[in-house]
Amino acid sequence: MPLRSFFALITCIGTLCSAPVWAETIRLVQDEAYAPYMTKDGKQPTGIWAEVITQALSRIEGDYDVVLEAVPWSRAVNLVESGQAHGLVGTYYKPDSRPWIGTYSTAPFTENVAVYCRDGVAEAGWSYPQDFKGLTFGNNAGFGTPGQAFFDLVASGLISLQEAPTTDLNLKKLAAGRIDCYVQEQLTAEIAITALGISGITQVLDTSVENSMIGFRASWQGAEAEGFIAEMDRALAEMMADGTIDQIIATAVAG
């Protein structure tokens, strides 16, 4: 073997051959206005999910170049669907409306979804969404939170839907009587209602408990994708087991 080739082999064994070095930047995207789970401070992603990912990346083995960005949710969905980003952070399991997601991560926590209506509009004993026919709902643009049965009624013209970019805007419309009801995660809604000082809104009923996950696009394939997703799952499971996830959530809620 030529001497130059021998030294090249030794270099490979000592560095690159010990662990793969990936050239592609893994782009994860989250919502920018979904407190306390996903928010933004300037250009910096913040919130529960940002802290979860930051700590998970510190535990991942492998030389991965990862960036997390906070953008409006509808744009985050589009970026992953169009192949411009690799993972949609904070998605629920939505195989019908998001068939382009191929793999879901381990869910580090769940979210409780409820229906909020103007006082006197709905009753706690109603069945969701069937008994809400004829009403006008608000929804965060791009959110699938209300569920497929709800959107089927919207498509049939039995429920009217108005979308707004953020939770705050939807709650303001609800308080002003511009919409009748609004489906949102309980912690997110309650924090916003308190911060805005809104009254005249009732939490009518719970609709579902949803796993919050990272949804990786189906077209992202190969050794890098498989390795990163497996490492992320391992890190998230470890953080759930050692109490890190609970501490992150407790700190965010207390703050």
C-alpha angles and dihedrals in degrees: 000000000000113000093240092054090048092055090046089054092049090050091051092050091050097046128002097028092056093064133359117255112214119214097196120087111231107225118204120183132198138177118275099208110040105104132225094011103045126011141140135234107197101312094332118106111233139172136075096310094049090054092046092052093044092054093041091054090054088060099044119107117221137057100275123161105215131177127186119203131188116216137147108297096242089055092047090054091048093048092057095039092051093049096249093115133034105216138029108214119215098015123151121224102282109159094161100048096032105037089152090074107094103177133025121206126231108286109242092192144357132240127217114223124204142173117246120194139173111270112279096013100101141015130234091234094060121115115239125262101351097064092050094069114136094030130112116237132195123218137179108256110265095008118136091191097118091063136237096282089057093050090048088059090048090052089050091052093244094116125036118223132202119181127206129181099246146028091245093056093048092050091049089052089049093050091047092053095245090123131025103217143005131201114216143144109278101233092046092048096045093049091051094045090052094045093048094044091230122168135180094059124117130198096229103183146333116258106184150335110238133196111233111217147153110261113209117204116252094230092063101094140156140061095311093053094045093047096047095046091049092049092047091051091049092050093047092049090049091050091050091050097048096046097251094124092050090050093050091051093045091051093048094049093045091049 
